[in-house]
Amino acid sequence: MSRAAGIPEAKVLGVNRWRDSEVYSPVERLVLEYAECITRTPADVPDELRAALREHLTAAQLVELTTAIAWENFRARFNRGFDVQPQNYADGAACVVPDPGGAPTPPSSARRGPYPTGGRAIPDAADRGTTATDS
């Protein structure tokens, strides 16, 4: 996805070292700092950071950015709540997708996680042999 959006692989792979990396622009650094602030518990965004972001982003862009960060935090906490384990696509690193024409994509069975549900971490009614109307 990042490649299709034109994001250099160095940025994707180095995001966990963004403070020490030279590949991020000043605006990207503000956005990454903002994401860290929102992700902390409790979330705390300094007024100076919010003001700096407003110098570069419109209100709509800031809403979209905040929504994306909040959504990823929701997904992470939801998965923790149900003890959803990593699918071992990249063992904690970015999911690097090979270039088209590069190495072939593994068959779907090789990409599935450890779950017997065809890659889904949480079974649905069909996996339990019940229907939505069973009680």
N, CA, C and O atoms as a DFTB+ gen file, in Angstrom:
540 C
 N C O
     1  1       0.822      -1.176       0.000
     2  2       0.000       0.000       0.000
     3  2       0.879       1.258       0.000
     4  3       0.608       2.214      -0.727
     5  1       1.933       1.245       0.822
     6  2       2.786       2.430       0.888
     7  2       3.512       2.669      -0.432
     8  3       3.706       3.812      -0.845
     9  1       3.907       1.593      -1.082
    10  2       4.595       1.731      -2.368
    11  2       3.666       2.355      -3.403
    12  3       4.078       3.222      -4.174
    13  1       2.411       1.911      -3.414
    14  2       1.440       2.456      -4.364
    15  2       1.189       3.941      -4.101
    16  3       0.873       4.696      -5.021
    17  1       1.331       4.353      -2.841
    18  2       1.131       5.756      -2.482
    19  2       2.398       6.584      -2.696
    20  3       2.395       7.797      -2.487
    21  1       3.486       5.920      -3.114
    22  2       4.730       6.633      -3.381
    23  2       5.575       6.900      -2.141
    24  3       6.455       7.759      -2.174
    25  1       5.329       6.189      -1.058
    26  2       6.103       6.376       0.165
    27  2       7.370       5.532       0.066
    28  3       7.293       4.320      -0.138
    29  1       8.523       6.155       0.206
    30  2       9.769       5.393       0.106
    31  2       9.854       4.316       1.194
    32  3       9.415       4.526       2.326
    33  1      10.415       3.182       0.839
    34  2      10.522       2.066       1.774
    35  2      11.328       2.446       3.015
    36  3      11.066       1.931       4.101
    37  1      12.309       3.345       2.864
    38  2      13.112       3.775       4.019
    39  2      12.231       4.418       5.088
    40  3      12.501       4.274       6.281
    41  1      11.188       5.120       4.672
    42  2      10.281       5.735       5.642
    43  2       9.429       4.680       6.340
    44  3       9.200       4.762       7.546
    45  1       8.970       3.710       5.597
    46  2       8.137       2.657       6.176
    47  2       8.947       1.840       7.170
    48  3       8.491       1.585       8.284
    49  1      10.138       1.432       6.775
    50  2      10.950       0.578       7.631
    51  2      11.574       1.332       8.804
    52  3      11.917       0.719       9.815
    53  1      11.723       2.639       8.686
    54  2      12.379       3.414       9.730
    55  2      11.440       4.171      10.646
    56  3      11.887       5.001      11.438
    57  1      10.158       3.904      10.555
    58  2       9.203       4.700      11.318
    59  2       9.414       4.587      12.828
    60  3       9.136       5.539      13.557
    61  1       9.896       3.452      13.302
    62  2      10.115       3.324      14.736
    63  2      11.348       4.099      15.205
    64  3      11.588       4.211      16.408
    65  1      12.134       4.638      14.260
    66  2      13.301       5.462      14.577
    67  2      13.160       6.854      13.963
    68  3      14.152       7.470      13.572
    69  1      11.929       7.344      13.881
    70  2      11.676       8.596      13.171
    71  2      12.412       9.788      13.763
    72  3      12.789      10.698      13.024
    73  1      12.621       9.810      15.042
    74  2      13.297      10.957      15.660
    75  2      14.755      11.060      15.223
    76  3      15.302      12.160      15.146
    77  1      15.385       9.928      14.937
    78  2      16.802       9.901      14.575
    79  2      17.048       9.810      13.077
    80  3      18.197       9.852      12.638
    81  1      15.988       9.686      12.289
    82  2      16.130       9.480      10.852
    83  2      16.051      10.807      10.098
    84  3      15.321      11.720      10.483
    85  1      16.810      10.883       9.032
    86  2      16.818      12.082       8.187
    87  2      15.800      12.009       7.053
    88  3      15.685      12.956       6.275
    89  1      15.056      10.906       6.942
    90  2      14.170      10.728       5.792
    91  2      12.809      11.406       5.961
    92  3      12.036      11.474       5.006
    93  1      12.507      11.902       7.147
    94  2      11.190      12.505       7.393
    95  2      11.265      14.024       7.345
    96  3      12.200      14.637       7.861
    97  1      10.262      14.610       6.717
    98  2      10.184      16.074       6.624
    99  2       9.766      16.640       7.982
   100  3       9.320      15.890       8.851
   101  1       9.904      17.954       8.175
   102  2       9.455      18.565       9.433
   103  2       7.961      18.324       9.708
   104  3       7.575      18.112      10.857
   105  1       7.128      18.355       8.673
   106  2       5.691      18.112       8.865
   107  2       5.448      16.652       9.255
   108  3       4.632      16.364      10.130
   109  1       6.158      15.742       8.605
   110  2       6.012      14.328       8.960
   111  2       6.435      14.082      10.407
   112  3       5.828      13.268      11.103
   113  1       7.456      14.774      10.850
   114  2       7.900      14.643      12.242
   115  2       6.813      15.141      13.204
   116  3       6.579      14.534      14.249
   117  1       6.159      16.238      12.849
   118  2       5.046      16.730      13.676
   119  2       3.924      15.702      13.738
   120  3       3.367      15.445      14.806
   121  1       3.596      15.117      12.591
   122  2       2.520      14.121      12.524
   123  2       2.873      12.890      13.357
   124  3       2.022      12.366      14.075
   125  1       4.110      12.428      13.269
   126  2       4.521      11.256      14.042
   127  2       4.524      11.556      15.545
   128  3       4.136      10.710      16.351
   129  1       4.957      12.747      15.914
   130  2       4.904      13.129      17.327
   131  2       3.458      13.191      17.814
   132  3       3.149      12.754      18.922
   133  1       2.583      13.731      16.983
   134  2       1.150      13.799      17.297
   135  2       0.582      12.394      17.489
   136  3      -0.175      12.152      18.429
   137  1       0.942      11.479      16.609
   138  2       0.463      10.100      16.732
   139  2       0.930       9.480      18.046
   140  3       0.165       8.777      18.706
   141  1       2.162       9.731      18.421
   142  2       2.654       9.209      19.698
   143  2       1.891       9.810      20.878
   144  3       1.548       9.101      21.824
   145  1       1.630      11.105      20.821
   146  2       0.910      11.767      21.908
   147  2      -0.506      11.217      22.059
   148  3      -0.971      10.993      23.177
   149  1      -1.183      11.003      20.953
   150  2      -2.553      10.482      21.000
   151  2      -2.570       9.024      21.450
   152  3      -3.532       8.571      22.071
   153  1      -1.515       8.299      21.137
   154  2      -1.461       6.878      21.452
   155  2      -1.163       6.622      22.929
   156  3      -1.540       5.579      23.462
   157  1      -0.499       7.549      23.583
   158  2      -0.196       7.372      25.009
   159  2      -1.473       7.266      25.827
   160  3      -2.538       7.721      25.410
   161  1      -1.344       6.657      26.998
   162  2      -2.452       6.623      27.943
   163  2      -1.983       7.300      29.222
   164  3      -1.060       6.808      29.871
   165  1      -2.590       8.405      29.594
   166  2      -3.677       9.083      28.890
   167  2      -3.127       9.877      27.706
   168  3      -1.967      10.289      27.699
   169  1      -3.971      10.077      26.725
   170  2      -3.589      10.864      25.548
   171  2      -3.386      12.312      25.983
   172  3      -4.211      12.878      26.700
   173  1      -2.291      12.896      25.546
   174  2      -1.990      14.276      25.925
   175  2      -1.248      14.939      24.773
   176  3      -0.121      14.563      24.452
   177  1      -1.883      15.920      24.158
   178  2      -1.273      16.650      23.054
   179  2      -0.958      18.061      23.534
   180  3      -1.871      18.818      23.862
   181  1       0.319      18.424      23.580
   182  2       0.676      19.776      24.005
   183  2       0.088      20.829      23.062
   184  3      -0.004      20.609      21.854
   185  1      -0.304      21.958      23.617
   186  2      -0.865      23.053      22.814
   187  2       0.094      23.485      21.710
   188  3      -0.340      23.829      20.611
   189  1       1.402      23.468      21.999
   190  2       2.395      23.893      21.005
   191  2       2.385      22.957      19.792
   192  3       2.514      23.408      18.654
   193  1       2.234      21.677      20.040
   194  2       2.195      20.713      18.940
   195  2       0.930      20.906      18.113
   196  3       0.977      20.896      16.883
   197  1      -0.190      21.080      18.786
   198  2      -1.451      21.295      18.078
   199  2      -1.354      22.562      17.205
   200  3      -1.811      22.569      16.063
   201  1      -0.765      23.610      17.746
   202  2      -0.610      24.861      16.992
   203  2       0.321      24.668      15.799
   204  3       0.059      25.191      14.716
   205  1       1.403      23.921      15.994
   206  2       2.338      23.677      14.890
   207  2       1.666      22.883      13.777
   208  3       1.889      23.159      12.598
   209  1       0.853      21.908      14.136
   210  2       0.136      21.131      13.121
   211  2      -0.834      22.012      12.347
   212  3      -0.978      21.861      11.134
   213  1      -1.494      22.924      13.036
   214  2      -2.461      23.819      12.367
   215  2      -1.797      24.767      11.381
   216  3      -2.459      25.304      10.493
   217  1      -0.498      24.977      11.529
   218  2       0.233      25.807      10.562
   219  2       0.391      25.079       9.229
   220  3       0.588      25.715       8.193
   221  1       0.305      23.749       9.251
   222  2       0.557      22.946       8.050
   223  2      -0.668      22.195       7.530
   224  3      -0.727      21.848       6.350
   225  1      -1.632      21.947       8.394
   226  2      -2.790      21.142       8.013
   227  2      -4.073      21.947       8.164
   228  3      -4.206      22.766       9.074
   229  1      -5.009      21.704       7.264
   230  2      -6.323      22.320       7.397
   231  2      -7.082      21.610       8.518
   232  3      -6.667      20.554       8.997
   233  1      -8.190      22.204       8.923
   234  2      -9.021      21.563       9.955
   235  2      -9.476      20.186       9.485
   236  3      -9.461      19.230      10.261
   237  1      -9.876      20.077       8.231
   238  2     -10.328      18.787       7.697
   239  2      -9.189      17.769       7.695
   240  3      -9.411      16.604       8.024
   241  1      -7.991      18.179       7.338
   242  2      -6.850      17.264       7.340
   243  2      -6.512      16.807       8.755
   244  3      -6.161      15.648       8.973
   245  1      -6.618      17.715       9.705
   246  2      -6.336      17.357      11.091
   247  2      -7.381      16.384      11.632
   248  3      -7.055      15.471      12.391
   249  1      -8.630      16.584      11.239
   250  2      -9.683      15.642      11.639
   251  2      -9.415      14.272      11.022
   252  3      -9.531      13.255      11.707
   253  1      -9.061      14.232       9.751
   254  2      -8.785      12.957       9.085
   255  2      -7.585      12.253       9.716
   256  3      -7.621      11.043       9.938
   257  1      -6.531      13.001      10.005
   258  2      -5.348      12.439      10.645
   259  2      -5.692      11.866      12.018
   260  3      -5.305      10.744      12.347
   261  1      -6.414      12.637      12.806
   262  2      -6.789      12.194      14.150
   263  2      -7.678      10.959      14.086
   264  3      -7.537      10.050      14.904
   265  1      -8.579      10.920      13.133
   266  2      -9.447       9.753      12.963
   267  2      -8.627       8.512      12.622
   268  3      -8.870       7.440      13.176
   269  1      -7.674       8.646      11.730
   270  2      -6.841       7.497      11.341
   271  2      -6.036       6.978      12.533
   272  3      -5.934       5.768      12.737
   273  1      -5.469       7.888      13.311
   274  2      -4.689       7.476      14.483
   275  2      -5.598       6.809      15.512
   276  3      -5.256       5.762      16.062
   277  1      -6.748       7.412      15.770
   278  2      -7.685       6.848      16.746
   279  2      -8.172       5.467      16.302
   280  3      -8.309       4.562      17.125
   281  1      -8.430       5.310      15.011
   282  2      -8.890       4.016      14.500
   283  2      -7.827       2.937      14.713
   284  3      -8.148       1.832      15.150
   285  1      -6.578       3.246      14.412
   286  2      -5.510       2.261      14.607
   287  2      -5.344       1.930      16.084
   288  3      -5.068       0.782      16.432
   289  1      -5.506       2.910      16.945
   290  2      -5.453       2.647      18.382
   291  2      -6.621       1.768      18.818
   292  3      -6.450       0.869      19.642
   293  1      -7.808       2.027      18.267
   294  2      -8.966       1.188      18.573
   295  2      -8.686      -0.253      18.179
   296  3      -8.924      -1.175      18.958
   297  1      -8.184      -0.441      16.971
   298  2      -7.916      -1.805      16.492
   299  2      -6.887      -2.506      17.366
   300  3      -7.049      -3.681      17.694
   301  1      -5.841      -1.800      17.743
   302  2      -4.807      -2.406      18.577
   303  2      -5.361      -2.809      19.940
   304  3      -5.064      -3.897      20.433
   305  1      -6.155      -1.948      20.544
   306  2      -6.710      -2.253      21.868
   307  2      -7.780      -3.341      21.782
   308  3      -7.884      -4.179      22.678
   309  1      -8.558      -3.333      20.731
   310  2      -9.549      -4.387      20.526
   311  2      -8.844      -5.733      20.423
   312  3      -9.245      -6.701      21.071
   313  1      -7.807      -5.792      19.618
   314  2      -7.067      -7.040      19.444
   315  2      -6.451      -7.503      20.757
   316  3      -6.445      -8.699      21.048
   317  1      -5.933      -6.573      21.552
   318  2      -5.386      -6.939      22.867
   319  2      -6.472      -7.519      23.759
   320  3      -6.244      -8.497      24.472
   321  1      -7.655      -6.912      23.718
   322  2      -8.763      -7.369      24.544
   323  2      -9.155      -8.806      24.266
   324  3      -9.579      -9.521      25.174
   325  1      -9.017      -9.238      23.024
   326  2      -9.359     -10.600      22.648
   327  2      -8.124     -11.482      22.471
   328  3      -8.218     -12.596      21.955
   329  1      -6.978     -10.984      22.898
   330  2      -5.721     -11.713      22.806
   331  2      -5.454     -12.190      21.376
   332  3      -4.966     -13.300      21.161
   333  1      -5.779     -11.337      20.410
   334  2      -5.505     -11.657      19.012
   335  2      -3.990     -11.576      18.817
   336  3      -3.374     -10.540      19.068
   337  1      -3.419     -12.658      18.378
   338  2      -1.976     -12.747      18.201
   339  2      -1.571     -12.288      16.806
   340  3      -2.376     -12.337      15.876
   341  1      -0.319     -11.839      16.656
   342  2       0.157     -11.436      15.328
   343  2       0.014     -12.585      14.335
   344  3       0.101     -13.757      14.700
   345  1      -0.205     -12.230      13.094
   346  2      -0.349     -13.222      12.040
   347  2       0.992     -13.615      11.429
   348  3       1.030     -14.388      10.472
   349  1       2.081     -13.098      11.965
   350  2       3.441     -13.422      11.532
   351  2       3.722     -13.043      10.087
   352  3       4.524     -13.686       9.410
   353  1       3.052     -11.988       9.618
   354  2       3.333     -11.522       8.270
   355  2       4.698     -10.867       8.194
   356  3       5.392     -10.977       7.184
   357  1       5.088     -10.176       9.277
   358  2       6.370      -9.493       9.254
   359  2       7.055      -9.492      10.612
   360  3       8.040      -8.777      10.798
   361  1       6.564     -10.266      11.556
   362  2       7.166     -10.378      12.890
   363  2       7.528      -9.031      13.499
   364  3       8.663      -8.826      13.931
   365  1       6.566      -8.111      13.536
   366  2       6.758      -6.838      14.199
   367  2       7.312      -5.734      13.323
   368  3       7.296      -4.572      13.729
   369  1       7.791      -6.049      12.158
   370  2       8.309      -5.028      11.250
   371  2       7.195      -4.613      10.297
   372  3       6.076      -5.119      10.381
   373  1       7.497      -3.713       9.415
   374  2       6.540      -3.336       8.388
   375  2       6.326      -4.514       7.460
   376  3       7.240      -5.310       7.244
   377  1       5.148      -4.631       6.919
   378  2       4.849      -5.697       5.957
   379  2       5.372      -5.272       4.600
   380  3       4.701      -4.549       3.864
   381  1       6.554      -5.717       4.275
   382  2       7.177      -5.341       3.011
   383  2       6.595      -6.222       1.917
   384  3       6.677      -7.448       1.981
   385  1       6.011      -5.586       0.919
   386  2       5.409      -6.298      -0.196
   387  2       6.411      -6.296      -1.335
   388  3       6.941      -5.240      -1.681
   389  1       6.683      -7.453      -1.927
   390  2       7.661      -7.481      -3.019
   391  2       7.179      -6.685      -4.223
   392  3       5.979      -6.536      -4.453
   393  1       8.140      -6.179      -4.984
   394  2       7.807      -5.468      -6.210
   395  2       7.064      -6.390      -7.160
   396  3       7.341      -7.589      -7.203
   397  1       6.100      -5.833      -7.938
   398  2       5.476      -6.661      -8.966
   399  2       6.574      -7.169      -9.900
   400  3       7.454      -6.410     -10.306
   401  1       6.516      -8.419     -10.224
   402  2       7.552      -9.003     -11.063
   403  2       8.723      -9.519     -10.257
   404  3       9.633     -10.145     -10.801
   405  1       8.702      -9.255      -8.943
   406  2       9.757      -9.769      -8.064
   407  2       9.414     -11.179      -7.640
   408  3       8.917     -11.972      -8.440
   409  1       9.672     -11.490      -6.403
   410  2       9.386     -12.830      -5.878
   411  2       7.894     -13.087      -5.921
   412  3       7.105     -12.178      -5.662
   413  1       7.496     -14.297      -6.241
   414  2       6.071     -14.600      -6.308
   415  2       5.419     -14.511      -4.929
   416  3       6.061     -14.762      -3.909
   417  1       4.152     -14.156      -4.914
   418  2       3.376     -14.110      -3.687
   419  2       3.114     -15.531      -3.232
   420  3       2.729     -16.374      -4.042
   421  1       3.316     -15.820      -1.930
   422  2       3.065     -17.182      -1.475
   423  2       1.598     -17.533      -1.610
   424  3       0.747     -16.643      -1.620
   425  1       1.285     -18.824      -1.715
   426  2      -0.118     -19.222      -1.801
   427  2      -0.861     -18.788      -0.553
   428  3      -0.253     -18.588       0.499
   429  1      -2.180     -18.640      -0.664
   430  2      -2.961     -18.123       0.450
   431  2      -2.795     -18.964       1.704
   432  3      -2.826     -18.417       2.807
   433  1      -2.624     -20.257       1.578
   434  2      -2.461     -21.097       2.768
   435  2      -1.182     -20.746       3.516
   436  3      -1.125     -20.892       4.737
   437  1      -0.162     -20.289       2.811
   438  2       1.085     -19.919       3.473
   439  2       0.984     -18.567       4.157
   440  3       1.778     -18.273       5.050
   441  1       0.019     -17.732       3.758
   442  2      -0.141     -16.412       4.346
   443  2      -1.075     -16.430       5.541
   444  3      -1.141     -15.447       6.279
   445  1      -1.786     -17.502       5.749
   446  2      -2.736     -17.544       6.846
   447  2      -2.024     -17.607       8.180
   448  3      -0.910     -18.117       8.297
   449  1      -2.694     -17.078       9.173
   450  2      -2.163     -17.120      10.524
   451  2      -2.387     -18.484      11.151
   452  3      -2.766     -19.434      10.467
   453  1      -2.154     -18.580      12.443
   454  2      -2.248     -19.855      13.136
   455  2      -3.681     -20.269      13.459
   456  3      -3.892     -21.291      14.111
   457  1      -4.657     -19.500      13.018
   458  2      -6.033     -19.766      13.373
   459  2      -6.692     -20.723      12.383
   460  3      -6.426     -20.641      11.184
   461  1      -7.538     -21.618      12.855
   462  2      -8.217     -22.561      11.966
   463  2      -9.396     -21.925      11.238
   464  3     -10.207     -22.633      10.642
   465  1      -9.499     -20.626      11.279
   466  2     -10.653     -19.932      10.718
   467  2     -10.333     -19.288       9.381
   468  3     -10.988     -18.324       8.986
   469  1      -9.342     -19.803       8.683
   470  2      -9.014     -19.253       7.370
   471  2      -8.358     -17.899       7.452
   472  3      -8.519     -17.084       6.544
   473  1      -7.617     -17.633       8.523
   474  2      -6.918     -16.372       8.654
   475  2      -7.618     -15.386       9.559
   476  3      -7.005     -14.409       9.989
   477  1      -8.898     -15.615       9.864
   478  2      -9.595     -14.705      10.770
   479  2      -9.227     -15.066      12.196
   480  3      -9.185     -16.242      12.557
   481  1      -8.963     -14.059      13.001
   482  2      -8.524     -14.311      14.361
   483  2      -9.674     -14.664      15.287
   484  3      -9.480     -15.428      16.232
   485  1     -10.854     -14.139      15.049
   486  2     -11.984     -14.385      15.932
   487  2     -13.030     -15.172      15.161
   488  3     -13.534     -14.694      14.145
   489  1     -13.362     -16.361      15.622
   490  2     -14.333     -17.183      14.890
   491  2     -15.708     -16.529      14.867
   492  3     -16.105     -15.836      15.804
   493  1     -16.412     -16.765      13.790
   494  2     -17.798     -16.301      13.732
   495  2     -18.716     -17.499      13.942
   496  3     -18.245     -18.607      14.200
   497  1     -20.008     -17.283      13.834
   498  2     -20.980     -18.344      14.110
   499  2     -20.743     -19.568      13.235
   500  3     -20.913     -20.693      13.707
   501  1     -20.358     -19.386      11.983
   502  2     -20.146     -20.519      11.085
   503  2     -19.005     -21.399      11.585
   504  3     -19.049     -22.620      11.428
   505  1     -17.982     -20.788      12.187
   506  2     -16.853     -21.559      12.697
   507  2     -17.228     -22.368      13.937
   508  3     -16.600     -23.389      14.219
   509  1     -18.234     -21.928      14.671
   510  2     -18.651     -22.629      15.880
   511  2     -19.744     -23.633      15.602
   512  3     -20.177     -24.342      16.511
   513  1     -20.206     -23.708      14.349
   514  2     -21.279     -24.630      14.003
   515  2     -22.640     -24.137      14.450
   516  3     -23.578     -24.925      14.571
   517  1     -22.755     -22.846      14.694
   518  2     -24.036     -22.267      15.080
   519  2     -24.457     -21.253      14.047
   520  3     -23.698     -20.938      13.130
   521  1     -25.647     -20.747      14.186
   522  2     -26.113     -19.681      13.309
   523  2     -26.394     -18.465      14.178
   524  3     -26.409     -18.554      15.406
   525  1     -26.610     -17.361      13.548
   526  2     -26.877     -16.123      14.291
   527  2     -28.155     -16.217      15.094
   528  3     -28.322     -15.469      16.057
   529  1     -29.069     -17.115      14.733
   530  2     -30.336     -17.215      15.448
   531  2     -30.286     -18.221      16.585
   532  3     -31.215     -18.275      17.391
   533  1     -29.208     -19.034      16.676
   534  2     -29.084     -19.974      17.784
   535  2     -28.809     -19.205      19.071
   536  3     -28.167     -18.154      19.054
   537  1     -29.303     -19.741      20.193
   538  2     -29.008     -19.070      21.450
   539  2     -28.363     -19.999      22.436
   540  3     -28.048     -19.590      23.554
